Every structure is written in structure tokens, then in C-alpha cells.
Amino acid sequence: MSKKKSAYQTTDGQSYLTKRIVVSKARAAGLDATKKAMATMGYIVVAEGNEIVKKYENGIREVISQIEPA
């Protein structure tokens, strides 16, 4: 498998990453990890607003605790 080279290059031909590429790859990796965790464990724990919430595969949402303001 060959790696895709960046279309972005400096004047001396070196490839570089843009912030947009890094954010896009990080977001995609996060979504992939969330899907794998949900498939493995059956739930994920996330922060939503001022709450820590456990979300189950079947859509049930359980509030674990409140986040206190700083």
C-alpha cells in the first residue's frame, strides 16, 4: 500500500500539512474510534454541555454526573 503524498509543497519540494488537513484527519479518526468503542463496549461516555453522559447503542442516554463551572 502506498501513502498518498500531500499536494501541498514548499518551494524546495518538501510536503507539508495544513491545519485543515490535520483537523479533518483528527475528526475522522475520532469518529472511527467512537464507532469501534460503541461496537466493542456497547456504549460511549461523552461530555455534552455541562453533563457527563453514557450513550448506549440502543439510544438510551444516562447522565453520569454534572460538570461544575470553573
N, CA, C and O atoms as a Tripos MOL2 file, in Angstrom:
@<TRIPOS>MOLECULE
protein
  280   279    70     0     0
PROTEIN
NO_CHARGES

@<TRIPOS>ATOM
      1 N           0.8570   -1.1770    0.0000 N.3       1 MET1
      2 CA          0.0000    0.0000    0.0000 C.3       1 MET1
      3 C           0.8970    1.2310    0.0000 C.2       1 MET1
      4 O           1.7900    1.3500    0.8390 O.2       1 MET1
      5 N           0.6680    2.1310   -0.9180 N.am      2 SER2
      6 CA          1.4850    3.3500   -0.9720 C.3       2 SER2
      7 C           0.7620    4.4990   -0.2890 C.2       2 SER2
      8 O          -0.4650    4.5980   -0.3250 O.2       2 SER2
      9 N           1.5490    5.3570    0.3310 N.am      3 LYS3
     10 CA          0.9710    6.5110    1.0100 C.3       3 LYS3
     11 C           0.7060    7.6150   -0.0090 C.2       3 LYS3
     12 O           1.4810    7.8170   -0.9440 O.2       3 LYS3
     13 N          -0.3930    8.3170    0.1890 N.am      4 LYS4
     14 CA         -0.7360    9.4350   -0.6700 C.3       4 LYS4
     15 C           0.1220   10.6260   -0.2750 C.2       4 LYS4
     16 O           0.2020   10.9840    0.9000 O.2       4 LYS4
     17 N           0.7560   11.2300   -1.2580 N.am      5 LYS5
     18 CA          1.5880   12.3970   -0.9690 C.3       5 LYS5
     19 C           0.7210   13.6460   -0.9100 C.2       5 LYS5
     20 O          -0.2940   13.7530   -1.5980 O.2       5 LYS5
     21 N           1.1410   14.5810   -0.0780 N.am      6 SER6
     22 CA          0.4160   15.8350    0.0620 C.3       6 SER6
     23 C           0.5550   16.6590   -1.2150 C.2       6 SER6
     24 O           1.6180   16.7010   -1.8340 O.2       6 SER6
     25 N          -0.5260   17.3030   -1.5880 N.am      7 ALA7
     26 CA         -0.4920   18.1840   -2.7550 C.3       7 ALA7
     27 C           0.1550   19.5140   -2.4030 C.2       7 ALA7
     28 O           0.4620   20.3150   -3.2860 O.2       7 ALA7
     29 N           0.3600   19.7480   -1.1220 N.am      8 TYR8
     30 CA          0.9440   21.0000   -0.6610 C.3       8 TYR8
     31 C           2.4380   20.8380   -0.4930 C.2       8 TYR8
     32 O           2.8980   19.9850    0.2660 O.2       8 TYR8
     33 N           3.2070   21.6690   -1.2110 N.am      9 GLN9
     34 CA          4.6580   21.5770   -1.1400 C.3       9 GLN9
     35 C           5.2710   22.9590   -1.0190 C.2       9 GLN9
     36 O           4.7340   23.9510   -1.5120 O.2       9 GLN9
     37 N           6.4220   22.9890   -0.3420 N.am     10 THR10
     38 CA          7.1720   24.2380   -0.2340 C.3      10 THR10
     39 C           7.9080   24.4700   -1.5450 C.2      10 THR10
     40 O           7.8930   23.6130   -2.4280 O.2      10 THR10
     41 N           8.5480   25.6180   -1.6740 N.am     11 THR11
     42 CA          9.2650   25.9390   -2.9150 C.3      11 THR11
     43 C          10.4080   24.9770   -3.1980 C.2      11 THR11
     44 O          10.8030   24.8090   -4.3520 O.2      11 THR11
     45 N          10.9510   24.3350   -2.1470 N.am     12 ASP12
     46 CA         12.0330   23.3680   -2.3680 C.3      12 ASP12
     47 C          11.5180   21.9320   -2.5230 C.2      12 ASP12
     48 O          12.3100   20.9900   -2.5200 O.2      12 ASP12
     49 N          10.2090   21.7610   -2.6580 N.am     13 GLY13
     50 CA          9.6310   20.4580   -2.9530 C.3      13 GLY13
     51 C           9.2460   19.6150   -1.7550 C.2      13 GLY13
     52 O           8.8230   18.4730   -1.9330 O.2      13 GLY13
     53 N           9.3740   20.1290   -0.5410 N.am     14 GLN14
     54 CA          9.0060   19.3850    0.6580 C.3      14 GLN14
     55 C           7.4970   19.4690    0.8810 C.2      14 GLN14
     56 O           6.9000   20.5380    0.7530 O.2      14 GLN14
     57 N           6.8900   18.3310    1.2160 N.am     15 SER15
     58 CA          5.4480   18.3100    1.5070 C.3      15 SER15
     59 C           5.1950   18.8590    2.9000 C.2      15 SER15
     60 O           6.0560   18.7590    3.7730 O.2      15 SER15
     61 N           4.0130   19.4410    3.1150 N.am     16 TYR16
     62 CA          3.6380   19.9400    4.4340 C.3      16 TYR16
     63 C           2.1480   19.7470    4.6660 C.2      16 TYR16
     64 O           1.3760   19.5810    3.7210 O.2      16 TYR16
     65 N           1.7600   19.7720    5.9160 N.am     17 LEU17
     66 CA          0.3580   19.6230    6.2840 C.3      17 LEU17
     67 C          -0.2470   20.9900    6.5620 C.2      17 LEU17
     68 O           0.4050   21.8740    7.1170 O.2      17 LEU17
     69 N          -1.4950   21.1460    6.1700 N.am     18 THR18
     70 CA         -2.2150   22.3590    6.5180 C.3      18 THR18
     71 C          -3.0780   22.0690    7.7460 C.2      18 THR18
     72 O          -3.3500   20.9110    8.0610 O.2      18 THR18
     73 N          -3.4940   23.1030    8.4190 N.am     19 LYS19
     74 CA         -4.3590   22.9360    9.5890 C.3      19 LYS19
     75 C          -5.6460   22.2320    9.1850 C.2      19 LYS19
     76 O          -6.1630   21.4100    9.9410 O.2      19 LYS19
     77 N          -6.1590   22.5400    8.0260 N.am     20 ARG20
     78 CA         -7.4000   21.9370    7.5400 C.3      20 ARG20
     79 C          -7.2530   20.4200    7.3830 C.2      20 ARG20
     80 O          -8.1660   19.6710    7.7290 O.2      20 ARG20
     81 N          -6.1170   19.9690    6.8690 N.am     21 ILE21
     82 CA         -5.8770   18.5370    6.7010 C.3      21 ILE21
     83 C          -5.7780   17.8520    8.0590 C.2      21 ILE21
     84 O          -6.3590   16.7860    8.2660 O.2      21 ILE21
     85 N          -5.0400   18.4650    8.9850 N.am     22 VAL22
     86 CA         -4.8700   17.8770   10.3180 C.3      22 VAL22
     87 C          -6.2100   17.7750   11.0380 C.2      22 VAL22
     88 O          -6.5130   16.7400   11.6310 O.2      22 VAL22
     89 N          -7.0130   18.8320   10.9950 N.am     23 VAL23
     90 CA         -8.3280   18.8240   11.6520 C.3      23 VAL23
     91 C          -9.2300   17.7710   11.0220 C.2      23 VAL23
     92 O          -9.9340   17.0520   11.7320 O.2      23 VAL23
     93 N          -9.2140   17.6740    9.7110 N.am     24 SER24
     94 CA        -10.0420   16.6990    9.0140 C.3      24 SER24
     95 C          -9.6640   15.2710    9.4010 C.2      24 SER24
     96 O         -10.5430   14.4540    9.6770 O.2      24 SER24
     97 N          -8.3860   14.9650    9.4250 N.am     25 LYS25
     98 CA         -7.9220   13.6140    9.7780 C.3      25 LYS25
     99 C          -8.2150   13.3060   11.2420 C.2      25 LYS25
    100 O          -8.5970   12.1830   11.5690 O.2      25 LYS25
    101 N          -8.0440   14.2820   12.1240 N.am     26 ALA26
    102 CA         -8.3150   14.0740   13.5510 C.3      26 ALA26
    103 C          -9.7990   13.8140   13.7830 C.2      26 ALA26
    104 O         -10.1610   12.9390   14.5700 O.2      26 ALA26
    105 N         -10.6540   14.5630   13.1070 N.am     27 ARG27
    106 CA        -12.1040   14.3720   13.2420 C.3      27 ARG27
    107 C         -12.5110   12.9890   12.7350 C.2      27 ARG27
    108 O         -13.3150   12.3040   13.3680 O.2      27 ARG27
    109 N         -11.9580   12.5830   11.5990 N.am     28 ALA28
    110 CA        -12.2790   11.2650   11.0420 C.3      28 ALA28
    111 C         -11.7950   10.1500   11.9720 C.2      28 ALA28
    112 O         -12.4930    9.1520   12.1530 O.2      28 ALA28
    113 N         -10.6160   10.3110   12.5580 N.am     29 ALA29
    114 CA        -10.0910    9.3110   13.4900 C.3      29 ALA29
    115 C         -10.9620    9.2290   14.7420 C.2      29 ALA29
    116 O         -11.1930    8.1380   15.2640 O.2      29 ALA29
    117 N         -11.4410   10.3580   15.2220 N.am     30 GLY30
    118 CA        -12.3230   10.3840   16.3910 C.3      30 GLY30
    119 C         -13.6350    9.6670   16.1260 C.2      30 GLY30
    120 O         -14.1150    8.9140   16.9740 O.2      30 GLY30
    121 N         -14.2110    9.8920   14.9670 N.am     31 LEU31
    122 CA        -15.4630    9.2250   14.6050 C.3      31 LEU31
    123 C         -15.2600    7.7190   14.4750 C.2      31 LEU31
    124 O         -16.1050    6.9340   14.9040 O.2      31 LEU31
    125 N         -14.1430    7.3240   13.8840 N.am     32 ASP32
    126 CA        -13.8290    5.9060   13.7370 C.3      32 ASP32
    127 C         -13.6540    5.2500   15.1070 C.2      32 ASP32
    128 O         -14.1620    4.1530   15.3420 O.2      32 ASP32
    129 N         -12.9370    5.9190   16.0070 N.am     33 ALA33
    130 CA        -12.7260    5.3900   17.3570 C.3      33 ALA33
    131 C         -14.0510    5.2760   18.1160 C.2      33 ALA33
    132 O         -14.2600    4.3200   18.8630 O.2      33 ALA33
    133 N         -14.9410    6.2460   17.9240 N.am     34 THR34
    134 CA        -16.2520    6.2090   18.5720 C.3      34 THR34
    135 C         -17.0630    5.0070   18.0930 C.2      34 THR34
    136 O         -17.6860    4.3110   18.8950 O.2      34 THR34
    137 N         -17.0520    4.7710   16.7980 N.am     35 LYS35
    138 CA        -17.7870    3.6280   16.2400 C.3      35 LYS35
    139 C         -17.2260    2.3070   16.7580 C.2      35 LYS35
    140 O         -17.9830    1.3960   17.0940 O.2      35 LYS35
    141 N         -15.8960    2.2020   16.8220 N.am     36 LYS36
    142 CA        -15.2730    0.9680   17.3090 C.3      36 LYS36
    143 C         -15.5660    0.7520   18.7860 C.2      36 LYS36
    144 O         -15.8350   -0.3740   19.2040 O.2      36 LYS36
    145 N         -15.5180    1.8100   19.5740 N.am     37 ALA37
    146 CA        -15.8150    1.6940   21.0030 C.3      37 ALA37
    147 C         -17.2590    1.2890   21.2240 C.2      37 ALA37
    148 O         -17.5390    0.4560   22.0860 O.2      37 ALA37
    149 N         -18.1730    1.8570   20.4700 N.am     38 MET38
    150 CA        -19.5890    1.5210   20.5950 C.3      38 MET38
    151 C         -19.8100    0.0520   20.2240 C.2      38 MET38
    152 O         -20.5760   -0.6490   20.8860 O.2      38 MET38
    153 N         -19.1420   -0.4090   19.1720 N.am     39 ALA39
    154 CA        -19.2920   -1.8060   18.7550 C.3      39 ALA39
    155 C         -18.6800   -2.7580   19.7770 C.2      39 ALA39
    156 O         -19.2100   -3.8480   19.9960 O.2      39 ALA39
    157 N         -17.5870   -2.3710   20.3990 N.am     40 THR40
    158 CA        -16.8910   -3.2340   21.3520 C.3      40 THR40
    159 C         -17.5780   -3.2560   22.7130 C.2      40 THR40
    160 O         -17.8520   -4.3220   23.2650 O.2      40 THR40
    161 N         -17.8530   -2.0680   23.2480 N.am     41 MET41
    162 CA        -18.3750   -1.9650   24.6120 C.3      41 MET41
    163 C         -19.9010   -1.8500   24.6860 C.2      41 MET41
    164 O         -20.5020   -2.2130   25.6970 O.2      41 MET41
    165 N         -20.5210   -1.3520   23.6270 N.am     42 GLY42
    166 CA        -21.9660   -1.1620   23.6440 C.3      42 GLY42
    167 C         -22.3860    0.2020   24.1440 C.2      42 GLY42
    168 O         -23.5740    0.5220   24.1680 O.2      42 GLY42
    169 N         -21.4050    1.0160   24.5470 N.am     43 TYR43
    170 CA        -21.6970    2.3790   24.9880 C.3      43 TYR43
    171 C         -20.4430    3.2370   24.8590 C.2      43 TYR43
    172 O         -19.3340    2.7180   24.7260 O.2      43 TYR43
    173 N         -20.6320    4.5640   24.8990 N.am     44 ILE44
    174 CA        -19.5290    5.5140   24.9520 C.3      44 ILE44
    175 C         -19.8530    6.5450   26.0270 C.2      44 ILE44
    176 O         -21.0190    6.7660   26.3530 O.2      44 ILE44
    177 N         -18.8250    7.1680   26.5710 N.am     45 VAL45
    178 CA        -19.0040    8.2240   27.5590 C.3      45 VAL45
    179 C         -18.5160    9.5230   26.9370 C.2      45 VAL45
    180 O         -17.3870    9.6030   26.4520 O.2      45 VAL45
    181 N         -19.3820   10.5520   26.9540 N.am     46 VAL46
    182 CA        -19.0510   11.8370   26.3370 C.3      46 VAL46
    183 C         -19.4720   12.9850   27.2480 C.2      46 VAL46
    184 O         -20.2960   12.8240   28.1480 O.2      46 VAL46
    185 N         -18.8810   14.1460   26.9860 N.am     47 ALA47
    186 CA        -19.2990   15.3740   27.6640 C.3      47 ALA47
    187 C         -20.2620   16.0980   26.7300 C.2      47 ALA47
    188 O         -19.9390   16.3610   25.5720 O.2      47 ALA47
    189 N         -21.4390   16.4140   27.2410 N.am     48 GLU48
    190 CA        -22.4440   17.1650   26.4730 C.3      48 GLU48
    191 C         -22.8930   18.3400   27.3200 C.2      48 GLU48
    192 O         -23.5190   18.1610   28.3640 O.2      48 GLU48
    193 N         -22.5750   19.5250   26.8730 N.am     49 GLY49
    194 CA        -22.9570   20.7040   27.6380 C.3      49 GLY49
    195 C         -22.2780   20.6690   28.9900 C.2      49 GLY49
    196 O         -21.0490   20.6590   29.0700 O.2      49 GLY49
    197 N         -23.0620   20.6490   30.0470 N.am     50 ASN50
    198 CA        -22.4900   20.6130   31.3990 C.3      50 ASN50
    199 C         -22.7050   19.2540   32.0670 C.2      50 ASN50
    200 O         -22.7690   19.1730   33.2940 O.2      50 ASN50
    201 N         -22.8180   18.1780   31.2650 N.am     51 GLU51
    202 CA        -23.0490   16.8380   31.8010 C.3      51 GLU51
    203 C         -22.0620   15.8220   31.2090 C.2      51 GLU51
    204 O         -21.6210   15.9590   30.0670 O.2      51 GLU51
    205 N         -21.7290   14.8130   32.0000 N.am     52 ILE52
    206 CA        -21.0210   13.6400   31.5090 C.3      52 ILE52
    207 C         -22.0940   12.5860   31.2700 C.2      52 ILE52
    208 O         -22.8500   12.2480   32.1810 O.2      52 ILE52
    209 N         -22.1630   12.0650   30.0420 N.am     53 VAL53
    210 CA        -23.2700   11.2060   29.6330 C.3      53 VAL53
    211 C         -22.7420    9.8800   29.0890 C.2      53 VAL53
    212 O         -21.7410    9.8400   28.3740 O.2      53 VAL53
    213 N         -23.4360    8.7950   29.4420 N.am     54 LYS54
    214 CA        -23.1470    7.4820   28.8650 C.3      54 LYS54
    215 C         -24.2290    7.2290   27.8170 C.2      54 LYS54
    216 O         -25.4200    7.2320   28.1280 O.2      54 LYS54
    217 N         -23.7980    7.0080   26.5620 N.am     55 LYS55
    218 CA        -24.7330    6.7490   25.4710 C.3      55 LYS55
    219 C         -24.6170    5.2850   25.0620 C.2      55 LYS55
    220 O         -23.5220    4.7870   24.8000 O.2      55 LYS55
    221 N         -25.7630    4.6000   25.0110 N.am     56 TYR56
    222 CA        -25.8120    3.1920   24.6440 C.3      56 TYR56
    223 C         -26.1830    3.0320   23.1730 C.2      56 TYR56
    224 O         -26.7240    3.9480   22.5530 O.2      56 TYR56
    225 N         -25.8840    1.8530   22.6240 N.am     57 GLU57
    226 CA        -26.1750    1.5540   21.2160 C.3      57 GLU57
    227 C         -27.6480    1.7200   20.8780 C.2      57 GLU57
    228 O         -27.9860    2.1510   19.7760 O.2      57 GLU57
    229 N         -28.5290    1.3810   21.8160 N.am     58 ASN58
    230 CA        -29.9630    1.4320   21.5440 C.3      58 ASN58
    231 C         -30.5540    2.8370   21.7050 C.2      58 ASN58
    232 O         -31.7670    3.0160   21.5980 O.2      58 ASN58
    233 N         -29.6920    3.8400   21.9650 N.am     59 GLY59
    234 CA        -30.1460    5.2190   22.0440 C.3      59 GLY59
    235 C         -30.4060    5.7330   23.4470 C.2      59 GLY59
    236 O         -30.6690    6.9220   23.6290 O.2      59 GLY59
    237 N         -30.3370    4.8630   24.4400 N.am     60 ILE60
    238 CA        -30.5440    5.3110   25.8210 C.3      60 ILE60
    239 C         -29.3990    6.2210   26.2300 C.2      60 ILE60
    240 O         -28.2370    5.9600   25.9180 O.2      60 ILE60
    241 N         -29.7410    7.2880   26.9310 N.am     61 ARG61
    242 CA        -28.7790    8.3030   27.3770 C.3      61 ARG61
    243 C         -28.8540    8.3790   28.8980 C.2      61 ARG61
    244 O         -29.9100    8.6860   29.4510 O.2      61 ARG61
    245 N         -27.7360    8.1010   29.5810 N.am     62 GLU62
    246 CA        -27.7020    8.0920   31.0410 C.3      62 GLU62
    247 C         -26.7310    9.1770   31.5250 C.2      62 GLU62
    248 O         -25.5490    9.1490   31.1840 O.2      62 GLU62
    249 N         -27.2310   10.1280   32.3160 N.am     63 VAL63
    250 CA        -26.3760   11.1770   32.8630 C.3      63 VAL63
    251 C         -25.5860   10.5960   34.0270 C.2      63 VAL63
    252 O         -26.1610   10.0930   34.9920 O.2      63 VAL63
    253 N         -24.2460   10.6710   33.9250 N.am     64 ILE64
    254 CA        -23.3750   10.1410   34.9680 C.3      64 ILE64
    255 C         -23.1290   11.1980   36.0390 C.2      64 ILE64
    256 O         -23.2280   10.9130   37.2320 O.2      64 ILE64
    257 N         -22.8110   12.4110   35.6150 N.am     65 SER65
    258 CA        -22.5780   13.4970   36.5740 C.3      65 SER65
    259 C         -22.6730   14.8500   35.8770 C.2      65 SER65
    260 O         -22.7160   14.9370   34.6500 O.2      65 SER65
    261 N         -22.7050   15.8860   36.6790 N.am     66 GLN66
    262 CA        -22.7240   17.2630   36.1870 C.3      66 GLN66
    263 C         -21.2980   17.8160   36.1970 C.2      66 GLN66
    264 O         -20.4990   17.4710   37.0680 O.2      66 GLN66
    265 N         -20.9910   18.6580   35.2450 N.am     67 ILE67
    266 CA        -19.7020   19.3440   35.2100 C.3      67 ILE67
    267 C         -19.8780   20.6760   35.9240 C.2      67 ILE67
    268 O         -20.7480   21.4740   35.5750 O.2      67 ILE67
    269 N         -19.0430   20.9010   36.9220 N.am     68 GLU68
    270 CA        -19.1280   22.1510   37.6710 C.3      68 GLU68
    271 C         -18.4080   23.2650   36.9100 C.2      68 GLU68
    272 O         -17.3240   23.0410   36.3730 O.2      68 GLU68
    273 N         -18.9980   24.4640   36.8560 N.am     69 PRO69
    274 CA        -18.3340   25.5790   36.1770 C.3      69 PRO69
    275 C         -17.0570   25.9850   36.9160 C.2      69 PRO69
    276 O         -16.9690   25.8830   38.1400 O.2      69 PRO69
    277 N         -16.0910   26.4390   36.1570 N.am     70 ALA70
    278 CA        -14.8010   26.8120   36.7590 C.3      70 ALA70
    279 C         -14.8690   28.1290   37.4920 C.2      70 ALA70
    280 O         -13.8680   28.5770   38.0500 O.2      70 ALA70
@<TRIPOS>BOND
     1     1     2 1
     2     2     3 1
     3     3     4 2
     4     3     5 am
     5     5     6 1
     6     6     7 1
     7     7     8 2
     8     7     9 am
     9     9    10 1
    10    10    11 1
    11    11    12 2
    12    11    13 am
    13    13    14 1
    14    14    15 1
    15    15    16 2
    16    15    17 am
    17    17    18 1
    18    18    19 1
    19    19    20 2
    20    19    21 am
    21    21    22 1
    22    22    23 1
    23    23    24 2
    24    23    25 am
    25    25    26 1
    26    26    27 1
    27    27    28 2
    28    27    29 am
    29    29    30 1
    30    30    31 1
    31    31    32 2
    32    31    33 am
    33    33    34 1
    34    34    35 1
    35    35    36 2
    36    35    37 am
    37    37    38 1
    38    38    39 1
    39    39    40 2
    40    39    41 am
    41    41    42 1
    42    42    43 1
    43    43    44 2
    44    43    45 am
    45    45    46 1
    46    46    47 1
    47    47    48 2
    48    47    49 am
    49    49    50 1
    50    50    51 1
    51    51    52 2
    52    51    53 am
    53    53    54 1
    54    54    55 1
    55    55    56 2
    56    55    57 am
    57    57    58 1
    58    58    59 1
    59    59    60 2
    60    59    61 am
    61    61    62 1
    62    62    63 1
    63    63    64 2
    64    63    65 am
    65    65    66 1
    66    66    67 1
    67    67    68 2
    68    67    69 am
    69    69    70 1
    70    70    71 1
    71    71    72 2
    72    71    73 am
    73    73    74 1
    74    74    75 1
    75    75    76 2
    76    75    77 am
    77    77    78 1
    78    78    79 1
    79    79    80 2
    80    79    81 am
    81    81    82 1
    82    82    83 1
    83    83    84 2
    84    83    85 am
    85    85    86 1
    86    86    87 1
    87    87    88 2
    88    87    89 am
    89    89    90 1
    90    90    91 1
    91    91    92 2
    92    91    93 am
    93    93    94 1
    94    94    95 1
    95    95    96 2
    96    95    97 am
    97    97    98 1
    98    98    99 1
    99    99   100 2
   100    99   101 am
   101   101   102 1
   102   102   103 1
   103   103   104 2
   104   103   105 am
   105   105   106 1
   106   106   107 1
   107   107   108 2
   108   107   109 am
   109   109   110 1
   110   110   111 1
   111   111   112 2
   112   111   113 am
   113   113   114 1
   114   114   115 1
   115   115   116 2
   116   115   117 am
   117   117   118 1
   118   118   119 1
   119   119   120 2
   120   119   121 am
   121   121   122 1
   122   122   123 1
   123   123   124 2
   124   123   125 am
   125   125   126 1
   126   126   127 1
   127   127   128 2
   128   127   129 am
   129   129   130 1
   130   130   131 1
   131   131   132 2
   132   131   133 am
   133   133   134 1
   134   134   135 1
   135   135   136 2
   136   135   137 am
   137   137   138 1
   138   138   139 1
   139   139   140 2
   140   139   141 am
   141   141   142 1
   142   142   143 1
   143   143   144 2
   144   143   145 am
   145   145   146 1
   146   146   147 1
   147   147   148 2
   148   147   149 am
   149   149   150 1
   150   150   151 1
   151   151   152 2
   152   151   153 am
   153   153   154 1
   154   154   155 1
   155   155   156 2
   156   155   157 am
   157   157   158 1
   158   158   159 1
   159   159   160 2
   160   159   161 am
   161   161   162 1
   162   162   163 1
   163   163   164 2
   164   163   165 am
   165   165   166 1
   166   166   167 1
   167   167   168 2
   168   167   169 am
   169   169   170 1
   170   170   171 1
   171   171   172 2
   172   171   173 am
   173   173   174 1
   174   174   175 1
   175   175   176 2
   176   175   177 am
   177   177   178 1
   178   178   179 1
   179   179   180 2
   180   179   181 am
   181   181   182 1
   182   182   183 1
   183   183   184 2
   184   183   185 am
   185   185   186 1
   186   186   187 1
   187   187   188 2
   188   187   189 am
   189   189   190 1
   190   190   191 1
   191   191   192 2
   192   191   193 am
   193   193   194 1
   194   194   195 1
   195   195   196 2
   196   195   197 am
   197   197   198 1
   198   198   199 1
   199   199   200 2
   200   199   201 am
   201   201   202 1
   202   202   203 1
   203   203   204 2
   204   203   205 am
   205   205   206 1
   206   206   207 1
   207   207   208 2
   208   207   209 am
   209   209   210 1
   210   210   211 1
   211   211   212 2
   212   211   213 am
   213   213   214 1
   214   214   215 1
   215   215   216 2
   216   215   217 am
   217   217   218 1
   218   218   219 1
   219   219   220 2
   220   219   221 am
   221   221   222 1
   222   222   223 1
   223   223   224 2
   224   223   225 am
   225   225   226 1
   226   226   227 1
   227   227   228 2
   228   227   229 am
   229   229   230 1
   230   230   231 1
   231   231   232 2
   232   231   233 am
   233   233   234 1
   234   234   235 1
   235   235   236 2
   236   235   237 am
   237   237   238 1
   238   238   239 1
   239   239   240 2
   240   239   241 am
   241   241   242 1
   242   242   243 1
   243   243   244 2
   244   243   245 am
   245   245   246 1
   246   246   247 1
   247   247   248 2
   248   247   249 am
   249   249   250 1
   250   250   251 1
   251   251   252 2
   252   251   253 am
   253   253   254 1
   254   254   255 1
   255   255   256 2
   256   255   257 am
   257   257   258 1
   258   258   259 1
   259   259   260 2
   260   259   261 am
   261   261   262 1
   262   262   263 1
   263   263   264 2
   264   263   265 am
   265   265   266 1
   266   266   267 1
   267   267   268 2
   268   267   269 am
   269   269   270 1
   270   270   271 1
   271   271   272 2
   272   271   273 am
   273   273   274 1
   274   274   275 1
   275   275   276 2
   276   275   277 am
   277   277   278 1
   278   278   279 1
   279   279   280 2
@<TRIPOS>SUBSTRUCTURE
     1 MET1         2 RESIDUE 1 A MET
     2 SER2         6 RESIDUE 1 A SER
     3 LYS3        10 RESIDUE 1 A LYS
     4 LYS4        14 RESIDUE 1 A LYS
     5 LYS5        18 RESIDUE 1 A LYS
     6 SER6        22 RESIDUE 1 A SER
     7 ALA7        26 RESIDUE 1 A ALA
     8 TYR8        30 RESIDUE 1 A TYR
     9 GLN9        34 RESIDUE 1 A GLN
    10 THR10       38 RESIDUE 1 A THR
    11 THR11       42 RESIDUE 1 A THR
    12 ASP12       46 RESIDUE 1 A ASP
    13 GLY13       50 RESIDUE 1 A GLY
    14 GLN14       54 RESIDUE 1 A GLN
    15 SER15       58 RESIDUE 1 A SER
    16 TYR16       62 RESIDUE 1 A TYR
    17 LEU17       66 RESIDUE 1 A LEU
    18 THR18       70 RESIDUE 1 A THR
    19 LYS19       74 RESIDUE 1 A LYS
    20 ARG20       78 RESIDUE 1 A ARG
    21 ILE21       82 RESIDUE 1 A ILE
    22 VAL22       86 RESIDUE 1 A VAL
    23 VAL23       90 RESIDUE 1 A VAL
    24 SER24       94 RESIDUE 1 A SER
    25 LYS25       98 RESIDUE 1 A LYS
    26 ALA26      102 RESIDUE 1 A ALA
    27 ARG27      106 RESIDUE 1 A ARG
    28 ALA28      110 RESIDUE 1 A ALA
    29 ALA29      114 RESIDUE 1 A ALA
    30 GLY30      118 RESIDUE 1 A GLY
    31 LEU31      122 RESIDUE 1 A LEU
    32 ASP32      126 RESIDUE 1 A ASP
    33 ALA33      130 RESIDUE 1 A ALA
    34 THR34      134 RESIDUE 1 A THR
    35 LYS35      138 RESIDUE 1 A LYS
    36 LYS36      142 RESIDUE 1 A LYS
    37 ALA37      146 RESIDUE 1 A ALA
    38 MET38      150 RESIDUE 1 A MET
    39 ALA39      154 RESIDUE 1 A ALA
    40 THR40      158 RESIDUE 1 A THR
    41 MET41      162 RESIDUE 1 A MET
    42 GLY42      166 RESIDUE 1 A GLY
    43 TYR43      170 RESIDUE 1 A TYR
    44 ILE44      174 RESIDUE 1 A ILE
    45 VAL45      178 RESIDUE 1 A VAL
    46 VAL46      182 RESIDUE 1 A VAL
    47 ALA47      186 RESIDUE 1 A ALA
    48 GLU48      190 RESIDUE 1 A GLU
    49 GLY49      194 RESIDUE 1 A GLY
    50 ASN50      198 RESIDUE 1 A ASN
    51 GLU51      202 RESIDUE 1 A GLU
    52 ILE52      206 RESIDUE 1 A ILE
    53 VAL53      210 RESIDUE 1 A VAL
    54 LYS54      214 RESIDUE 1 A LYS
    55 LYS55      218 RESIDUE 1 A LYS
    56 TYR56      222 RESIDUE 1 A TYR
    57 GLU57      226 RESIDUE 1 A GLU
    58 ASN58      230 RESIDUE 1 A ASN
    59 GLY59      234 RESIDUE 1 A GLY
    60 ILE60      238 RESIDUE 1 A ILE
    61 ARG61      242 RESIDUE 1 A ARG
    62 GLU62      246 RESIDUE 1 A GLU
    63 VAL63      250 RESIDUE 1 A VAL
    64 ILE64      254 RESIDUE 1 A ILE
    65 SER65      258 RESIDUE 1 A SER
    66 GLN66      262 RESIDUE 1 A GLN
    67 ILE67      266 RESIDUE 1 A ILE
    68 GLU68      270 RESIDUE 1 A GLU
    69 PRO69      274 RESIDUE 1 A PRO
    70 ALA70      278 RESIDUE 1 A ALA
